[in-house]
Amino acid sequence: MSQQTDQLIQLVQSLTKAEKRSFRLFAQKNNSAGDQLYMQLFDYIDGVKHYNEQDILKKIPQIKKSQLSNIKANLARQILGNLRLLYKNESAEMMIREMLDFTAILQIKGMTMAALDVLDKARKLAKSHHETLLKYVILDTERKIETQFITGSSSQKAYDLNLASSKLLNKVNLFDKLSNLSIMIYGMYLKYGYVRNQRDYEQVRDFFFNHLPEINITRAGFYEKIYYYQSCVWFYHMTQDFLQYYKYSQKWVDTFTSASYKIKDEPILYVKGIHNALNALYMANKKEKFNQYLELYKIHGKEILSTNAISQTSFYFLFLYTHQLNAIFLSGNYDEGAKHLSDLKQALESNIYLWDDNRIMVFYYKLGCVYFGADDFNTALTYLNKISNSPVEGLRQDIQCFARILALISHYELKNEYLLRYQIKSVYRFLMKMNELQAVQKEILSFIRRTPEMNRKGLITEFTLLRSKLIRYQDDPFEKRPFLYLDIISWLDSKISNQRIQDVIQFKMKN
């Protein structure tokens, strides 16, 4: 299936009932033969589960094979055009761009002063919604009008435009540097995860501060603040400074709170801020505050779901499921948590929300951890194997590493000694490909390599020895990372005391 076809199917499937009804009314205004053909194609895609071009040509004989590509392109264009009309008043950015289009049309008609009036309205809207880049486009459009047409403006106008242009360019430059820094730091996190050692830390730190522009945060615009706080959030997240991670996540959310009208403009950006604050609270093990924030997130979610926008719905459930899983880890009640995962598993199976490979991989790992905690090692392996068998290379090496280690422990628990020997070799080869193993990884791998030869009666001694080796790494700033992914100490305690792992975790939380 071509990319064009795949995207068209996704577009049609993303439409709500109200959007489909609006599109049909939109299409009825045009009754040409071409329009009838694209509507017949729309009805076909909307009515079948599996797209089949041979079936289309058979059921709609008016469509010739040579026409199909053009009809698909026309259908996509018409749907997007209708959606633009439907939602133009809900987005300040779309309203401003429409005003710019009107300005160009008025210029063509020779109505220069009317064009400048529309441009003035666009400028006011862009200013009130902190649309720095569009403000510059508006100014540049006004400058072109003033230089190409006789508008009767004074020489002061030229001076004012020049001064405004210089100020805006400085803002655009700051905006550009901060947005680039934010996405580059986030890209580093997606590839490498948390810093592993002093060298990693220094590299990330030097990159961050060398690319961080000077900024007066009190005078910065809305988006400059957001990108600055975002960059700090990714940096402190990677470097595992969870206090600073929470601090800048909260500043991110507060920036929206102080300009509440921007929540409607940028609902996903706002939700991401709440998500990171929740994530920081989870990593800092602040259970009560985490639960309070999660309830606030759900309250805001009602507003998001009321819009029926698939992208907003997708992000809402992405973060909701993430923190519902984190809530299980904070409570330690894996048995109960495992009973309430059907919605998430169904969403992953159908990928109805079109989540990317990174998000899906994280969910697989967290699901594996929940079932591991509930002593359902077979189901845990089902999800952990999805990670190790992933065709995507170079993504989240940290998660891929710990998924394999957790899978080894699951095989050990299931007494799959033959599989364990094979898996040990496979995991060892994978870990050797990584740039550098941490001490915790080396100790765990060394222990598991010896388990087939160990006497079962002497395992308690071996578990105790491994625990004593690992416990000293728990508060090490670079070695504590593995404990964020896998509570290996609690697993060892469960083996030593002959208890279930969730009972050990719950006991620790109560004490």
Rosetta blueprint (number, residue, H / E / L):
1 M L
2 S L
3 Q H
4 Q H
5 T H
6 D H
7 Q H
8 L H
9 I H
10 Q H
11 L H
12 V H
13 Q H
14 S H
15 L L
16 T L
17 K H
18 A H
19 E H
20 K H
21 R H
22 S H
23 F H
24 R H
25 L H
26 F H
27 A H
28 Q H
29 K L
30 N L
31 N L
32 S L
33 A H
34 G H
35 D H
36 Q H
37 L H
38 Y H
39 M H
40 Q H
41 L H
42 F H
43 D H
44 Y H
45 I H
46 D H
47 G H
48 V L
49 K L
50 H L
51 Y L
52 N L
53 E H
54 Q H
55 D H
56 I H
57 L H
58 K H
59 K H
60 I L
61 P L
62 Q L
63 I L
64 K L
65 K H
66 S H
67 Q H
68 L H
69 S H
70 N H
71 I H
72 K H
73 A H
74 N H
75 L H
76 A H
77 R H
78 Q H
79 I H
80 L H
81 G H
82 N H
83 L H
84 R H
85 L H
86 L H
87 Y H
88 K H
89 N H
90 E H
91 S L
92 A H
93 E H
94 M H
95 M H
96 I H
97 R H
98 E H
99 M H
100 L H
101 D H
102 F H
103 T H
104 A H
105 I H
106 L H
107 Q H
108 I H
109 K L
110 G L
111 M L
112 T H
113 M H
114 A H
115 A H
116 L H
117 D H
118 V H
119 L H
120 D H
121 K H
122 A H
123 R H
124 K H
125 L H
126 A H
127 K H
128 S H
129 H L
130 H L
131 E L
132 T H
133 L H
134 L H
135 K H
136 Y H
137 V H
138 I H
139 L H
140 D H
141 T H
142 E H
143 R H
144 K H
145 I H
146 E H
147 T H
148 Q H
149 F L
150 I L
151 T L
152 G L
153 S L
154 S L
155 S H
156 Q H
157 K H
158 A H
159 Y H
160 D H
161 L H
162 N H
163 L H
164 A H
165 S H
166 S H
167 K H
168 L H
169 L H
170 N H
171 K H
172 V H
173 N H
174 L H
175 F H
176 D H
177 K H
178 L H
179 S H
180 N H
181 L H
182 S H
183 I H
184 M H
185 I H
186 Y H
187 G H
188 M H
189 Y H
190 L H
191 K H
192 Y H
193 G L
194 Y L
195 V L
196 R L
197 N L
198 Q H
199 R H
200 D H
201 Y H
202 E H
203 Q H
204 V H
205 R H
206 D H
207 F H
208 F H
209 F H
210 N H
211 H H
212 L L
213 P L
214 E L
215 I L
216 N L
217 I L
218 T L
219 R L
220 A L
221 G L
222 F H
223 Y H
224 E H
225 K H
226 I H
227 Y H
228 Y H
229 Y H
230 Q H
231 S H
232 C H
233 V H
234 W H
235 F H
236 Y H
237 H H
238 M H
239 T L
240 Q L
241 D L
242 F H
243 L H
244 Q H
245 Y H
246 Y H
247 K H
248 Y H
249 S H
250 Q H
251 K H
252 W H
253 V H
254 D H
255 T H
256 F H
257 T H
258 S H
259 A L
260 S L
261 Y H
262 K H
263 I H
264 K H
265 D H
266 E L
267 P H
268 I H
269 L H
270 Y H
271 V H
272 K H
273 G H
274 I H
275 H H
276 N H
277 A H
278 L H
279 N H
280 A H
281 L H
282 Y H
283 M H
284 A L
285 N L
286 K L
287 K H
288 E H
289 K H
290 F H
291 N H
292 Q H
293 Y H
294 L H
295 E H
296 L H
297 Y H
298 K H
299 I H
300 H H
301 G H
302 K H
303 E H
304 I H
305 L H
306 S H
307 T L
308 N L
309 A L
310 I H
311 S H
312 Q H
313 T H
314 S H
315 F H
316 Y H
317 F H
318 L H
319 F H
320 L H
321 Y H
322 T H
323 H H
324 Q H
325 L H
326 N H
327 A H
328 I H
329 F H
330 L H
331 S H
332 G L
333 N L
334 Y H
335 D H
336 E H
337 G H
338 A H
339 K L
340 H L
341 L L
342 S H
343 D H
344 L H
345 K H
346 Q H
347 A H
348 L H
349 E H
350 S H
351 N L
352 I L
353 Y L
354 L L
355 W L
356 D L
357 D H
358 N H
359 R H
360 I H
361 M H
362 V H
363 F H
364 Y H
365 Y H
366 K H
367 L H
368 G H
369 C H
370 V H
371 Y H
372 F H
373 G H
374 A L
375 D L
376 D L
377 F H
378 N H
379 T H
380 A H
381 L H
382 T H
383 Y H
384 L H
385 N H
386 K H
387 I H
388 S H
389 N L
390 S L
391 P L
392 V L
393 E L
394 G L
395 L L
396 R L
397 Q H
398 D H
399 I H
400 Q H
401 C H
402 F H
403 A H
404 R H
405 I H
406 L H
407 A H
408 L H
409 I H
410 S H
411 H H
412 Y H
413 E H
414 L L
415 K L
416 N L
417 E H
418 Y H
419 L H
420 L H
421 R H
422 Y H
423 Q H
424 I H
425 K H
426 S H
427 V H
428 Y H
429 R H
430 F H
431 L H
432 M H
433 K H
434 M L
435 N L
436 E L
437 L L
438 Q L
439 A H
440 V H
441 Q H
442 K H
443 E H
444 I H
445 L H
446 S H
447 F H
448 I H
449 R H
450 R H
451 T H
452 P H
453 E H
454 M L
455 N L
456 R H
457 K H
458 G H
459 L H
460 I H
461 T H
462 E H
463 F H
464 T H
465 L H
466 L H
467 R H
468 S H
469 K H
470 L H
471 I H
472 R L
473 Y L
474 Q L
475 D L
476 D L
477 P L
478 F L
479 E L
480 K L
481 R H
482 P H
483 F H
484 L H
485 Y H
486 L L
487 D L
488 I H
489 I H
490 S H
491 W H
492 L H
493 D H
494 S H
495 K H
496 I H
497 S H
498 N L
499 Q L
500 R L
501 I H
502 Q H
503 D H
504 V H
505 I H
506 Q H
507 F H
508 K H
509 M H
510 K H
511 N L
